[in-house]
Amino acid sequence: MAKRSHRPRPASPNRYATLRPSTPPVGSTAVSLAAMTAARGRGSTMEPAKKVNFAEEYRYVYQDLRRVAVLAGTILLILVVLSFVIK
């Protein structure tokens, strides 16, 4: 068993209390909702999604899957042959 190089420190409430305030700022949620509502009313500035040819984009994935399938089949065939030879 490996020797422990350090002891874990106990969690102190003071350390974690400074990371995040317990209550959110008063106007932060209302401002963000108002900004979202105003932006929605102006109209969309997003472009339509482009059509993607997945066969071309993931050609290497198909080749890798095919290689893995051939290797798995070969290993399975070797195991079946070895099971008959060993008996």
C-alpha positions in Angstrom: 0.0 0.0 0.0 1.4 3.4 -0.9 2.3 5.9 1.8 0.0 8.9 2.0 2.1 12.0 1.2 -0.3 14.5 2.8 -3.3 14.6 5.1 -6.5 16.1 3.7 -7.4 19.4 5.3 -10.7 19.8 7.0 -13.2 21.9 5.1 -13.7 25.2 6.8 -17.0 27.1 6.4 -15.1 30.4 6.1 -13.2 29.3 3.0 -16.3 28.4 1.1 -18.5 31.3 2.2 -16.2 33.8 0.4 -16.5 32.0 -3.0 -20.1 32.7 -3.7 -22.5 35.1 -2.0 -25.5 33.6 -0.3 -28.0 35.8 -2.0 -27.9 37.0 -5.7 -27.7 40.7 -6.4 -31.2 42.4 -6.4 -31.6 43.6 -10.0 -29.4 41.0 -11.8 -32.3 38.7 -12.8 -34.7 41.4 -13.8 -32.1 43.1 -16.0 -31.2 40.0 -17.8 -34.9 39.1 -18.4 -35.6 42.6 -19.7 -32.6 42.5 -22.0 -33.7 39.1 -23.4 -37.3 40.3 -24.0 -36.1 43.4 -25.8 -33.7 41.4 -28.0 -36.4 38.9 -28.9 -38.7 41.7 -30.1 -36.1 43.2 -32.5 -36.0 40.2 -34.7 -33.5 37.4 -35.3 -30.0 38.1 -36.5 -29.0 34.5 -36.7 -28.2 32.8 -40.0 -30.0 29.6 -40.9 -28.1 26.4 -40.3 -26.0 25.1 -43.2 -26.6 21.6 -44.5 -23.9 19.3 -43.4 -22.8 16.2 -45.3 -22.2 13.8 -42.5 -21.0 11.0 -44.7 -18.1 13.2 -45.8 -17.5 14.7 -42.4 -17.3 11.4 -40.5 -15.7 9.2 -43.2 -12.8 8.4 -40.9 -15.2 7.2 -38.2 -16.7 4.7 -40.6 -13.2 3.4 -41.5 -12.2 3.1 -37.9 -15.5 1.2 -37.0 -14.9 -1.1 -40.0 -11.3 -1.8 -38.8 -12.5 -2.6 -35.3 -15.3 -4.9 -36.5 -12.8 -6.8 -38.7 -10.4 -7.2 -35.8 -13.1 -8.3 -33.4 -14.3 -10.9 -35.9 -10.8 -12.2 -36.5 -10.2 -12.5 -32.8 -13.5 -14.3 -32.3 -12.7 -16.7 -35.1 -9.3 -17.4 -33.6 -10.9 -18.1 -30.2 -13.4 -20.5 -31.7 -10.7 -22.4 -33.7 -8.5 -22.6 -30.6 -11.3 -24.0 -28.5 -11.6 -26.9 -30.9 -7.8 -27.4 -31.2 -7.3 -27.4 -27.4 -10.0 -30.0 -26.7 
